[in-house]
Amino acid sequence: MAVVACGMKKITCSDLGGPESCEVEFRGDTPDDVVKNCQDHIMEEVDKGDSDHQDAVENMQGLSPEEQQEKYAEYMEICADAFKRD
């Protein structure tokens, strides 16, 4: 399972829509940074031909614009909550 680091907090990549097989760690000073870093990583992996990351992109693209916004807000909330934890 991939791990995404929000400051000192941990979030799995799958929590942010990436494949569970990815073990890349992300760092960021804000929830926005972490989500952006995850998005950038996913697109880099797609460009390299990684099918698991491509599936994650296709899953997001298969959602309506409203559903995509809801997913993005969910990912932002996951990261924001991690920054709030002690």
N, C-alpha and C positions, 0 to 999 in steps of 0.2 A: 504494500500500500504506500502511495506517495505521501510525503510530508511537506507541508507548506508552513513556513515559519512566519508568524506575525510578531515581530519583535522577538520576545522570548516564548511566545505561545505557539502551539502546533495545530495545524488544520490539515486534514488529508486532502490530497489533490482531488479525489473523487467528490469531496464536499463542494469543490468549486467547479465541478463539471468535467474534470479531466479523467483519464483512465486510471483505474486502481493499480495497474502495473507500473505506472510512472513513479520513480523514486526521487525526482528532482525537488530540491528545497528552494523556496522563494523567500526573499527578505523584503521588507518594506517598512517605512516609517509610519505609514498610515494604511488603513484598510484599502483605500484607492490604489496605493502603490502595489500592494500584494495582489489584488485582483488584476491590475494591469500587467504585472510581471507574469502572472499565470496565463493570461490571454496571449501575451507575446511568446511565451514558451510553447504554448499549444500550436500557435501558427508556425513557429520555427520548425516544430516537429512535423507538421503537415507538409511544409515545404521540403523536408527531407524524405517524405514518403511514408511516414509512420501511420499505419492503418488504424491503430487504437486512438490516436489523437484525431485522425480524420473522422472517425465515428463520433467522437465528442462534438466536433464542429457540426457535423451533419445533424446530430440530435438537436443542437441549439437552433440550427437553421430551419429545422422542421417545425419549430414552434411559430405561432403567430407573433406579430410584433409586440402585442400586449403581453403574451406569455414570455417572450424574451426579456422584456423589461422587468417582469415579475421575477424571473430567474436571476437576472443581474442584481436586483434589489435583495434577493435572498442571499446571494454570494457576498454582497457588501455587508449585510447584517451578520453573517457568519464571521467575517473578519472583524467587524466592529465589536462584536461580542468577545472575541478572543483578545482584543486590545483592552477590554474592560476588566477581564479576569485578573484576580490577584495571583 
